Amino acid sequence: MQQDGRWANLSVVVPAFNEQSGLGVTLDSLLSELPGAEVILVDDCSTDGTSQVALERGIIVVRHTFNQGQGAALKTGMLHANREYVAWFDADNEHRAEDLKRMTDLMRSNDLVAVIGQRGGSASFLRGAGKWLIRLVGKGLKINAGADLNCGLRVFRREVILRYLPLIPDRFSASLVTTLTMIERRYPILFEPISVNERIGHSTVRLRDGFEALFLLLRSVLLFAPMRVFLPIGTALIGIGALYSAIVAAWVGRGIPAGGLLLVVLGMMLIILGLIADQISQLRLSQLPQMQMAKRIPHIETALQQGNADAE
């Protein structure tokens, strides 16, 4: 296949777990549309022929020795990537290589740190309702992250996203966490509308993963901007306590009630706790570049390439 220098600085990470049925179509589209790009399949200990499908096409394969989750597979792939830009691409044929090409071009032309896909809707009512709830909570926490917080199709500058690998969860919600990370750290990013194909195979996302996503959303906000949670609650408690105390004192004439005073003190304590949490947050974020996650990778995975398989 003729190589295209346009994609020589792009790595595409494809996490996969038992995706044999749709993987071939996915990889063929990437190889056809992005000649010269580095395509890395991370097999999360599949029990079918997922790895073989990739090896037959000369794709770099990294195989986990035990199932760790989608987020862990993405982190493994990014650590193995060698290009300036690194993209995430689902193995079930849902994403389109044409969209990835456009997003990569936008990265270059606008000097961005990330371009994040935005899907138009969800085929499943339950999944759509869950995403709506996540967006609702996000808006309540003043997170301006577009209409789709957790679309898996995205492109990053590799040197930037590697700084935040310790924050990415091993299971699902890697997309949600990285979106919040890019926003809260104020990197120049772009949300790009994309189209999706019909999924090949079955989704492994369960209801509990939706609750986990909500928890990770709250935890991420507490990490980057804890005062966004503590300050409104503390201020509300102080206001309610002061108003209650004023009404009781004015109408009943018994002075400041203990309940009102308790609410005011509780609100003040929450604000102080938020300030402490903010200091801890800044300390932890400053230590991220020193965290070395790569040291544990060789002990939990096996790297394969077509050339190595042929040599054996």
Buried (B, 14 or more C-beta within 10 A) or exposed (E): EEEEEBBEBBBBBBBBBBBBBBBBBBBEBBBEBBBBBBBBBBBBBBEBBBBBBBBEBBBBBBBBEEEBBBBBBBBBBBBBBEBBBBBBBBBBBBBBBEBBBBBBEBBBEEEBBBBBBBBEEBEEEEBEEBBEBBBEBBEEBEBEBBBBBBBBBBBBBBEBBBBBBEBBBBBBBBBBBBBBBBBBBEBEBBBBEBEBBEBBBEEEBEEEBBEBBBEBBBBBBBBBBBBBBBBBBBBEBBEBBBEBBEEBBEEEEEEBBEEBBEBBEBBBEBBEEBBEBBEEBEEEBEEEEEBEEEEEBEEEBEBBBBEEEEEE
